[in-house]
Amino acid sequence: MYTQLEIESHLDGKLQIAYLNDEKTFNSLNKTLLSELRTFIHDGSRDENVRCLAISGRGKAFCSGQNLKDAMSFSDPDEDRVIQRMVIDFYNPLVKEIANARKPVISLVNGPAVGAGAMLALICDFTLATESSYFSQAFVNIGLIPDTGGTYWLPKLLGRQQANYLAFTGKKLSATEAKSLGLIADVFADENFMDNAMEVLIQISNLPTKAISLTKKAFNESYDNSLNKQLDIEGILQQEAAESEDFMEGVSAFLEKRKPEYKGK
């Protein structure tokens, strides 16, 4: 099914990890890979057995960004707006798929994340990274602007000053610096990275998935809402969460003083 992704399944299918798998190009992005990532997120989001999705890279890099030869290789090389078509047809659908996924989507950054590769990591629900990895908004180095949701998320994650600084300069930001700025969630030593990351993924995979999905939805909607509107949404989504099987299990486990066994329903 996939030609440029390697899929690992854990916990009887509850946890699915997609590895970008083109070490020769440091996992650069192309039309096929972007389409496969979108399919991976779309299908996992709708699979009732899946509780958590993750994206990582094989080899020395997480993702080196867009493969420029591929971006320019539409069937008619003389057609106008080639880059705009690439953004609209391949990047934007993936950004929306991750944002709207009903399951948590976590990036595991195992090495450099550059340009669109950096944004691929940062548009996930949260990002875990190795100490040796770094992030660079390298779009400016070839005369482009941040895409892959960059102009939406960077000012919200960093504030105007830091977003402008990183976007204007393309500075390489170490994983430790990225965490200190609130750009990523956590950093682990390289030698222990997958062990530590798996602990987090396993924890997420065993939590009440619907509550996480509704939390994600509420957070996403908050960026465009007034306080009063957001409070209304909290009431609506809280009721939806309270009607889940996991809520009843959580209450029962609390009253019975035992560990809950959530089913993600």
Secondary structure, DSSP 8 states (H G I E B T S, - for coil): --SSEEEEEEGGGTEEEEEE--GGGTS-B-HHHHHHHHHHHHHHHH-TT--EEEEEESTT-SB--B-HHHHT--S-TT-S-HHHHHIIIIIHHHHHHHHH-SS-EEEEE-S-EETHHHHHHHTSSEEEEETT-EEE-GGGGGT---TTTHHHHHHHHH-HHHHHHHHHH--EEEHHHHHHTTSSSEEE-GGGHHHHHHHHHHHHHTS-HHHHHHHHHHHHHHTT--HHHHHHHHHHHHHHHHTSHHHHHHHHHHHTTS-------
